[in-house]
Amino acid sequence: MTGRKVIDKTPETIHLMFNMLSEKYDFMNNVMSFGTHHYVKYMCIKSLDIKHDGYVIDLCTGTGDLARIIKKLHPDAIVEGIDFSENMLKIAKKKSLNTKIQYFQGDVTNLPYPDNTFDAVTIGFGLRNIQNAEKAVEEIYRILKPGGSFLHLDFGNPNFLSKIYEKITPFLAKIFTENADFYEYLIKSKQNFLPPEDLIKDFESKGFKLKKREDYLSGVISSQTMTK
Ligand SMILES: C[S@@+](CC[C@H](N)C(=O)[O-])C[C@H]1O[C@@H](n2cnc3c(N)ncnc32)[C@H](O)[C@@H]1O
């Protein structure tokens, strides 16, 4: 799960990068995905089996997109979000003012929860950025209740559309941000991350069982729902 080429994913680098990107993060997601990331995130959560009053955590929550969709679709659920970037969390909190979502600063490789705590655990576009992704998956398994659901969402298999995305992203980043190099990291991290098939095998090796895999936007984005 560490990737094939060496790219700098030390927690310090990733933490600094998202702190610096935070102000432009949502704007750039909208630009780079032509707004489609909202649709994909919504569809993923809609198809996730969550008890109406379940206890749910969104890991690597960033600006809280998935956490807010969960709360919107399941108003009685207790929803929490964790991220280690204080600047991303500041925006998440601002955007979630009228909700009861709780956000905490923390590291996904060392979660401050007892075993078997959550009915559902979600992580979107996060695992790819974690140097010790193995440890993060072990933590997810540990905090999930038996029978609970784990949703992993990220880029899928490379195809024609994703190649176009990889070509235009650096240009858009140069036009709209002062941190074009961070978006070069995004492309590299995407190219070096495991494809959905291998991710599923990896999750299964940690004890998870596959519930379903769903592909969006012709497979540019893929989600895997696992259970414990
Ligand atoms: C690409 S963003 C995804 C944000 C959000 N889930 C979304 O879908 O828009 C990745 C997030 O993971 C966070 N992150 C990376 N490694 C982390 C770790 N070890 N512990 C907690 N958060 C981490 C970053 O700070 C960043 O906010």
Ligand as a Chemical Component Dictionary entry (heavy atoms), coordinates in Angstrom:
data_LIG
# 
_chem_comp.id                   LIG 
_chem_comp.type                 NON-POLYMER 
_chem_comp.pdbx_formal_charge   0 
_chem_comp.three_letter_code    LIG 
# 
loop_
_chem_comp_atom.comp_id 
_chem_comp_atom.atom_id 
_chem_comp_atom.alt_atom_id 
_chem_comp_atom.type_symbol 
_chem_comp_atom.charge 
_chem_comp_atom.model_Cartn_x 
_chem_comp_atom.model_Cartn_y 
_chem_comp_atom.model_Cartn_z 
_chem_comp_atom.pdbx_ordinal 
LIG C1  C1  C 0  -7.530  14.994 -0.143 1  
LIG S1  S1  S 1  -8.088  15.467 1.449  2  
LIG C2  C2  C 0  -9.678  14.701 1.516  3  
LIG C3  C3  C 0  -10.680 15.514 2.303  4  
LIG C4  C4  C 0  -12.114 15.014 2.248  5  
LIG N1  N1  N 0  -12.247 13.671 2.756  6  
LIG C5  C5  C 0  -12.694 15.109 0.859  7  
LIG O1  O1  O 0  -13.141 14.082 0.358  8  
LIG O2  O2  O -1 -12.722 16.191 0.286  9  
LIG C6  C6  C 0  -7.105  14.465 2.495  10 
LIG C7  C7  C 0  -7.207  14.843 3.952  11 
LIG O3  O3  O 0  -6.545  13.835 4.719  12 
LIG C8  C8  C 0  -5.926  14.458 5.827  13 
LIG N2  N2  N 0  -4.900  13.515 6.340  14 
LIG C9  C9  C 0  -3.861  12.982 5.661  15 
LIG N3  N3  N 0  -3.183  12.133 6.444  16 
LIG C10 C10 C 0  -3.812  12.115 7.650  17 
LIG C11 C11 C 0  -3.597  11.413 8.862  18 
LIG N4  N4  N 0  -2.574  10.554 9.016  19 
LIG N5  N5  N 0  -4.449  11.622 9.888  20 
LIG C12 C12 C 0  -5.484  12.497 9.756  21 
LIG N6  N6  N 0  -5.742  13.196 8.623  22 
LIG C13 C13 C 0  -4.922  12.998 7.572  23 
LIG C14 C14 C 0  -5.388  15.758 5.265  24 
LIG O4  O4  O 0  -5.115  16.710 6.261  25 
LIG C15 C15 C 0  -6.523  16.157 4.308  26 
LIG O5  O5  O 0  -7.441  17.020 4.939  27 
# 
loop_
_chem_comp_bond.comp_id 
_chem_comp_bond.atom_id_1 
_chem_comp_bond.atom_id_2 
_chem_comp_bond.value_order 
_chem_comp_bond.pdbx_ordinal 
LIG C1  S1  SING 1  
LIG S1  C2  SING 2  
LIG S1  C6  SING 3  
LIG C2  C3  SING 4  
LIG C3  C4  SING 5  
LIG C4  N1  SING 6  
LIG C4  C5  SING 7  
LIG C5  O1  DOUB 8  
LIG C5  O2  SING 9  
LIG C6  C7  SING 10 
LIG C7  O3  SING 11 
LIG C7  C15 SING 12 
LIG O3  C8  SING 13 
LIG C8  N2  SING 14 
LIG C8  C14 SING 15 
LIG N2  C9  SING 16 
LIG N2  C13 SING 17 
LIG C9  N3  DOUB 18 
LIG N3  C10 SING 19 
LIG C10 C11 SING 20 
LIG C10 C13 DOUB 21 
LIG C11 N4  SING 22 
LIG C11 N5  DOUB 23 
LIG N5  C12 SING 24 
LIG C12 N6  DOUB 25 
LIG N6  C13 SING 26 
LIG C14 O4  SING 27 
LIG C14 C15 SING 28 
LIG C15 O5  SING 29 
# 
